[in-house]
Amino acid sequence: MKRKKGIRSAVIYILLILFLVITLLPYFWLILTSFKTKLDAFAIPPKVFFKATLQNYYDVFITKGMLTNLKNSLIVMIATVVIGLILGLPSAFTFSRFPMKSDKILLNYLLGTRFTPFVVLALPLYLIMSKVGLLNSYVGIVVAHVAFNLPFVVWMMKGFFDAVPKEIDEAARVEGHSWLRVFLPIDIPLAKSGLAATSVFCAINSWNEFLMALILTGRNTVTMPVAIPGLLTPQGTLWGQVAAVGTVITIPVMIFAIMVQKHMVAGMTMGAVK
């Protein structure tokens, strides 16, 4: 019996290792390519051992100025997450704690706006931002990202607030706490797992978004996803520089996800064990 369990565990570990290798190999190769010269990048057979160079990083971030694009993406992402949570958390708490007959209609309306394709909104957004003078500004792109992420924040956080026992709120109210004091120091810490998961998803949505950023940003506010196609030149694709950008662009979201990993995993699995 023990032998069978040992074989079974060994098979599971081997499968997990294979899965990790297959999953991480493209990212590992991306990092390797970012340190290769053009000749090494196109060498056949592919080179695993080579003389590493930082020239691709220098060319793309210093010479071509993509460090500014990286800064723009960080500003837009952080502002989108913060403003989205500031607006979405009170709305989600209200839906959870003060139910009304029209709740389903309002929530379905929010969900419908989340399902609306970007292409449908592109022209109206461009015209609106142009009229109010928010075109080619951080404010314009942040407003667009917040508007698209807000329904997701409300829907997701409502579920987490629903999971917080209402008896806790009632006990706090009996002790004389206002709803604001119930919401901020009590219910938000209890729903921190959902807060972490929601923040990461909003950050990823904003960080990777292309179409709105392409339409609403200008020379000084262009984000990384919009700047990357500039590496596709008539002389060919600069794969080393593309790999360098691809490596760097994954780092901020990865760091953010690692920082909230514990709460994010709990938030994503909460519904499964409820």
Backbone torsions as a table, in degrees:
resi	resn	phi	psi	omega
1	MET	NA	-44.4	179.5
2	LYS	-65.1	-36.5	179.8
3	ARG	-63.9	-41.2	179.4
4	LYS	-63.6	-42.0	178.8
5	LYS	-64.3	-38.7	178.7
6	GLY	-64.3	-43.0	178.0
7	ILE	-63.8	-42.1	-179.7
8	ARG	-62.4	-44.3	179.0
9	SER	-63.8	-40.7	180.0
10	ALA	-63.1	-42.3	178.8
11	VAL	-62.8	-42.3	179.9
12	ILE	-63.3	-44.6	179.7
13	TYR	-64.0	-40.1	178.9
14	ILE	-63.2	-43.2	178.6
15	LEU	-63.9	-40.3	178.6
16	LEU	-64.6	-41.2	178.7
17	ILE	-64.0	-43.1	177.7
18	LEU	-61.5	-42.0	178.7
19	PHE	-61.5	-44.4	179.4
20	LEU	-64.0	-41.8	179.8
21	VAL	-62.6	-47.3	-179.3
22	ILE	-63.6	-38.9	-178.0
23	THR	-71.0	-42.4	-173.7
24	LEU	-88.6	-14.6	-177.1
25	LEU	-58.3	-45.6	178.7
26	PRO	-60.3	-40.2	-179.8
27	TYR	-68.7	-39.8	176.8
28	PHE	-61.4	-41.8	179.8
29	TRP	-69.1	-34.1	175.9
30	LEU	-60.8	-45.5	179.4
31	ILE	-64.0	-43.4	178.6
32	LEU	-60.0	-44.5	-178.3
33	THR	-63.0	-33.0	-179.0
34	SER	-65.7	-19.5	179.6
35	PHE	-102.7	6.6	-177.4
36	LYS	-98.5	152.9	169.0
37	THR	-76.4	171.3	-179.5
38	LYS	-61.2	-38.8	179.5
39	LEU	-66.2	-43.2	179.9
40	ASP	-67.0	-34.8	-178.2
41	ALA	-66.0	-31.5	-178.2
42	PHE	-103.8	11.3	-178.4
43	ALA	-65.6	141.1	176.1
44	ILE	-126.6	121.1	-1.5
45	PRO	-69.0	159.0	-177.9
46	PRO	-58.2	140.4	-179.3
47	LYS	-90.1	127.4	172.9
48	VAL	-95.5	-34.5	177.8
49	PHE	-107.7	123.7	-175.8
50	PHE	-159.1	170.6	177.3
51	LYS	-84.5	111.5	-175.3
52	ALA	-71.8	148.4	177.9
53	THR	-140.0	148.2	176.6
54	LEU	-98.8	11.7	-175.6
55	GLN	-60.8	-38.7	-179.9
56	ASN	-61.2	-42.5	179.7
57	TYR	-66.1	-42.0	179.9
58	TYR	-64.8	-44.9	-177.8
59	ASP	-62.7	-43.7	-172.5
60	VAL	-81.8	-37.8	-174.8
61	PHE	-94.0	-29.5	-179.2
62	ILE	-99.0	-57.7	-177.4
63	THR	-64.1	-46.7	-177.5
64	LYS	-90.8	-3.8	172.1
65	GLY	74.5	22.7	-179.4
66	MET	-73.8	-6.1	172.8
67	LEU	-62.5	-34.8	176.3
68	THR	-66.1	-41.0	178.0
69	ASN	-64.3	-37.5	177.0
70	LEU	-63.5	-42.4	177.1
71	LYS	-62.4	-42.1	178.8
72	ASN	-61.0	-43.1	179.8
73	SER	-63.5	-40.0	179.3
74	LEU	-65.4	-43.3	179.2
75	ILE	-61.2	-47.3	-178.4
76	VAL	-64.9	-42.9	-178.9
77	MET	-64.1	-48.9	-177.9
78	ILE	-63.6	-44.1	179.5
79	ALA	-63.6	-39.6	179.9
80	THR	-63.7	-45.5	-179.2
81	VAL	-64.9	-47.9	-176.5
82	VAL	-64.3	-50.2	-178.4
83	ILE	-67.2	-39.4	178.4
84	GLY	-60.3	-41.1	178.7
85	LEU	-71.5	-39.3	179.3
86	ILE	-61.2	-39.2	179.9
87	LEU	-83.6	-36.5	-172.7
88	GLY	-80.5	-35.1	-177.0
89	LEU	-63.2	-48.6	177.5
90	PRO	-60.9	-36.7	179.1
91	SER	-65.1	-45.3	179.3
92	ALA	-63.3	-40.6	179.1
93	PHE	-64.4	-40.1	179.3
94	THR	-64.8	-44.9	177.4
95	PHE	-60.7	-35.8	-176.3
96	SER	-76.6	-40.9	-171.2
97	ARG	-100.2	-18.6	-179.1
98	PHE	-127.4	68.3	-176.7
99	PRO	-64.5	143.7	176.4
100	MET	-131.5	167.9	-179.1
101	LYS	-65.5	-29.6	-176.4
102	SER	-88.2	6.5	-176.6
103	ASP	-58.6	-45.6	-177.8
104	LYS	-62.0	-39.9	179.9
105	ILE	-64.0	-46.2	-178.9
106	LEU	-65.4	-42.8	-179.4
107	LEU	-66.8	-39.7	177.1
108	ASN	-67.5	-33.5	175.9
109	TYR	-64.6	-44.4	176.8
110	LEU	-60.1	-43.7	180.0
111	LEU	-63.3	-37.7	178.8
112	GLY	-63.3	-38.5	177.4
113	THR	-66.6	-31.3	178.4
114	ARG	-69.8	-29.3	-178.8
115	PHE	-85.3	-7.2	-178.9
116	THR	-67.3	126.6	-179.7
117	PRO	-63.0	146.5	178.6
118	PHE	-58.1	-37.5	-174.9
119	VAL	-60.9	-35.9	179.9
120	VAL	-66.2	-33.9	-175.9
121	LEU	-89.1	-10.9	-171.5
122	ALA	-58.2	-55.5	-177.0
123	LEU	-65.8	-48.4	177.9
124	PRO	-57.6	-41.7	179.6
125	LEU	-64.0	-42.7	179.3
126	TYR	-61.0	-45.4	-179.2
127	LEU	-65.3	-43.0	180.0
128	ILE	-63.4	-49.4	-178.8
129	MET	-63.5	-33.9	177.8
130	SER	-67.1	-41.3	-178.9
131	LYS	-66.8	-39.9	-176.4
132	VAL	-90.7	1.4	175.8
133	GLY	77.6	25.6	-179.5
134	LEU	-105.0	6.7	177.7
135	LEU	-70.9	144.5	179.9
136	ASN	60.8	36.7	178.5
137	SER	-136.2	160.2	176.2
138	TYR	-63.0	-38.8	-176.2
139	VAL	-59.8	-44.5	-177.5
140	GLY	-60.8	-48.6	-177.6
141	ILE	-70.6	-34.7	178.0
142	VAL	-66.8	-42.0	177.7
143	VAL	-59.5	-43.3	179.4
144	ALA	-63.6	-44.6	-179.8
145	HIS	-66.6	-40.4	178.5
146	VAL	-63.6	-43.9	-179.7
147	ALA	-59.8	-37.0	-178.6
148	PHE	-78.8	-30.6	-177.6
149	ASN	-89.1	-20.1	-175.3
150	LEU	-58.8	-46.2	177.3
151	PRO	-58.2	-37.2	178.1
152	PHE	-63.9	-42.9	179.4
153	VAL	-62.0	-46.5	-177.7
154	VAL	-63.0	-48.8	-178.8
155	TRP	-62.3	-46.7	-175.8
156	MET	-69.1	-45.4	-177.5
157	MET	-72.6	-26.8	175.0
158	LYS	-60.1	-41.5	178.5
159	GLY	-62.6	-37.7	-180.0
160	PHE	-74.0	-36.9	176.0
161	PHE	-67.3	-34.7	176.2
162	ASP	-62.1	-30.4	-178.7
163	ALA	-76.5	-15.9	176.9
164	VAL	-79.0	124.2	-177.3
165	PRO	-56.8	131.1	-179.9
166	LYS	-69.6	-19.4	178.1
167	GLU	-60.9	-31.3	178.0
168	ILE	-64.3	-43.8	178.4
169	ASP	-63.7	-42.4	-179.1
170	GLU	-63.1	-40.1	178.7
171	ALA	-64.4	-39.7	178.7
172	ALA	-67.0	-38.5	179.0
173	ARG	-66.1	-38.7	178.4
174	VAL	-62.4	-35.2	179.3
175	GLU	-77.7	-1.3	174.5
176	GLY	99.4	8.2	179.0
177	HIS	-75.5	140.8	174.2
178	SER	-75.5	167.2	179.0
179	TRP	-63.5	-30.0	178.0
180	LEU	-65.4	-40.8	179.0
181	ARG	-72.9	-27.4	174.2
182	VAL	-70.2	-41.5	-176.4
183	PHE	-69.3	-51.2	-172.5
184	LEU	-75.3	-58.9	-174.4
185	PRO	-87.7	-7.3	-176.2
186	ILE	-113.3	-61.5	-171.8
187	ASP	-75.0	-37.5	179.8
188	ILE	-63.5	-46.5	175.6
189	PRO	-60.9	-34.1	179.0
190	LEU	-70.9	-23.7	179.3
191	ALA	-104.8	23.9	-174.8
192	LYS	-65.4	-27.3	176.5
193	SER	-62.8	-46.0	177.2
194	GLY	-66.5	-34.8	178.2
195	LEU	-62.3	-41.8	179.3
196	ALA	-65.5	-47.4	-179.3
197	ALA	-62.5	-43.3	179.8
198	THR	-64.1	-41.6	-179.8
199	SER	-61.8	-43.5	-178.7
200	VAL	-64.8	-44.4	-179.9
201	PHE	-64.2	-40.6	177.6
202	CYS	-64.9	-40.7	179.6
203	ALA	-62.3	-44.5	-179.8
204	ILE	-65.0	-42.9	179.3
205	ASN	-59.8	-43.0	-179.2
206	SER	-73.0	-40.6	-176.2
207	TRP	-64.5	-37.4	-175.4
208	ASN	-94.4	-5.5	-173.6
209	GLU	-66.6	135.5	-174.3
210	PHE	-115.6	-50.9	-168.4
211	LEU	-64.2	-49.9	179.9
212	MET	-61.8	-40.7	179.4
213	ALA	-64.5	-36.3	179.0
214	LEU	-64.6	-38.6	-174.9
215	ILE	-83.1	-38.4	-168.7
216	LEU	-98.3	-15.2	-178.3
217	THR	-95.8	161.2	177.5
218	GLY	-122.7	-164.4	-174.6
219	ARG	-56.7	-41.0	-174.7
220	ASN	-87.9	-7.6	-176.5
221	THR	-124.2	11.3	-178.6
222	VAL	-62.7	133.3	179.3
223	THR	-92.4	171.6	-175.4
224	MET	-59.8	-47.3	-179.1
225	PRO	-57.4	-30.9	179.7
226	VAL	-79.6	-30.8	-176.9
227	ALA	-79.0	-27.5	-174.9
228	ILE	-59.8	-42.3	179.0
229	PRO	-57.9	-17.1	177.2
230	GLY	-66.7	-13.1	177.5
231	LEU	-83.9	-3.8	174.4
232	LEU	-91.8	94.5	-173.6
233	THR	-98.1	163.5	176.0
234	PRO	-60.2	-25.9	179.2
235	GLN	-81.8	-6.4	-179.9
236	GLY	129.3	169.6	180.0
237	THR	-81.8	131.9	178.9
238	LEU	-86.0	82.0	-170.5
239	TRP	-64.0	-35.5	178.3
240	GLY	-62.2	-42.5	178.9
241	GLN	-72.1	-36.4	175.4
242	VAL	-61.2	-42.1	179.0
243	ALA	-65.6	-38.3	178.2
244	ALA	-63.2	-45.0	177.8
245	VAL	-65.0	-43.0	179.7
246	GLY	-61.4	-36.0	177.9
247	THR	-67.8	-47.6	-177.1
248	VAL	-68.7	-36.8	-174.3
249	ILE	-68.5	-19.8	178.4
250	THR	-84.2	-17.7	-171.6
251	ILE	-67.4	-49.4	-177.3
252	PRO	-58.9	-46.6	179.7
253	VAL	-65.4	-37.4	178.8
254	MET	-62.8	-44.0	178.4
255	ILE	-62.9	-44.7	179.1
256	PHE	-60.8	-43.3	-179.6
257	ALA	-65.9	-39.3	178.7
258	ILE	-66.2	-37.7	-179.9
259	MET	-62.2	-36.1	-177.2
260	VAL	-110.6	19.3	-173.7
261	GLN	-56.3	-47.0	-177.0
262	LYS	-58.1	-49.2	-179.2
263	HIS	-72.2	-34.0	-178.5
264	MET	-64.5	-44.2	179.5
265	VAL	-63.8	-41.9	178.4
266	ALA	-63.7	-40.3	179.7
267	GLY	-66.5	-38.1	-178.5
268	MET	-72.2	-28.0	-177.4
269	THR	-98.4	-5.4	-176.5
270	MET	-59.6	-43.8	-179.5
271	GLY	-64.6	-28.2	-177.0
272	ALA	-74.2	-26.8	-176.4
273	VAL	-109.5	6.3	-177.4
274	LYS	-65.0	NA	NA
